[in-house]
Amino acid sequence: MNVHTENQTWVVEAGDAVISKLGGGGVECLSPWEMLVYCLWVADYGMRNAGDLDTAADVYPQFHLNAKRMAKAMSLRLTHEAFSLSQGELEREYFDRFESMCDEIRAAESSQSQSRPGFD
């Protein structure tokens, strides 16, 4: 049985904040960090609700590629490695990698918010 973790709550809450921002201006209004959070939220939505990433691709077709690109740009090694996997590999390993990806992305939030003026 899976125990609900703090990171699961964080993905839902951070994803909700990004989705609210998306509604106001589209993908273009998101910082790289927010885009990565959105991509992770989309992947998590697909995995937890459908058990695969096909549903995630229905929500945001570029989630996999953009997560890989954003993680690389932010030097988030663990997240980049995860999103560099094929769809099938990521589906098989998603829950094993979830906590480390969340921890890495959460830790990057403060450094990304300090560098945001170049992205706004």
N, C-alpha and C positions, 0 to 999 in steps of 0.2 A: 504494500500500500504506500502510495506517495504521500509524504508529509508536505503540507503547504509551507513554502519558505518565504522569508522576507523579500527575496528577490522576485518571487512571483507577484507579490503585492506591488513591488516597485515597478515592474514592467507594466502592469495594468495602469497604475497611477501616472507614471511618466508618459506612457503611450497615450493616455487620455488627454494629457496636457498638450502633447504634440498634435494629436488629432484635432483638438480645438483650434490650435494655431493654423493647421492646414486648412480648416474651413474658412479662415479669414483671408488667406492669401495664396494657397496652393503650395506645392513642393518648393517653389522658388524662395519662399519666405523662411525656410528652415535653415538653421546653421548645420554644419556637417555633423556635429554631435546629435542634434535633434533628428537629422535624417537617419543616423545610425540607430537611434532609439526606435524610430518608427519602423525601420527594417526588422529589428529584433522583435518588436511588438507583433508585426505581421507574421513573422516566422512562428512566434510563440502561439499566436491565435490559431494558425493552421495546425500546429502540432498538438495542441491541447484540445482543440475542438474536433478535428477531423483525423488526427493521427498521421498527417502527412503534410508536405509542403505544396501540394497542388492547390489547396484552398488558399494558402498564403499568396501564391502566384495569381490567383483570381482577384484577390484584394489589391495587390500591388505587384504587377508583373516584374518590375525591376528590383524587387527587394533583395534578391540574392546577390546580384552584381553590384548594386549600390552599397550594400552592407560590406562587401569585400573591399570596394574602393574606399569607402569612408574609414574603415578600420585600418587599412594600409596607410592612408593619408595621416591618420592620427597616431600611427605607430602602436596600434593595439594588436600585439602579436597573437594572442590566444583567439581573439575574435576574428582576426584576419585568417588564421589557420582554419577555423571552423567554417567560415563562409567561402573558403577556397575549396572545400570539399565539393564533390558532386552532390546533386540533390539527394540521391539515394543514400550516400554516405552520411550526409548531414542529418537526414531523417533517422538513420540508425544511431547516430552518436549525439543527437541534439540534447537529450536530457542529461547525458553524462557531461556535456560541455556547458550546459546552461548556467550553472552557478559561477563558473570562472569567467564566462563572457560578461555576465551581469556585473560581477565585481570589477572587472577591468573597465567596462564602460562607465560605471558609476564613479570610479576613481578618476576617470578622464574628464568628468563634467566640469570641475573647477578650472582645470587648465584650458578647456575649450571656451568657457565663458569669458576667460581673461583675454582670449585671442579673437573673440567674435567681431570686434569692429571691422576687421578685414573682410568679413563675410556678409555683413548687413547691407 
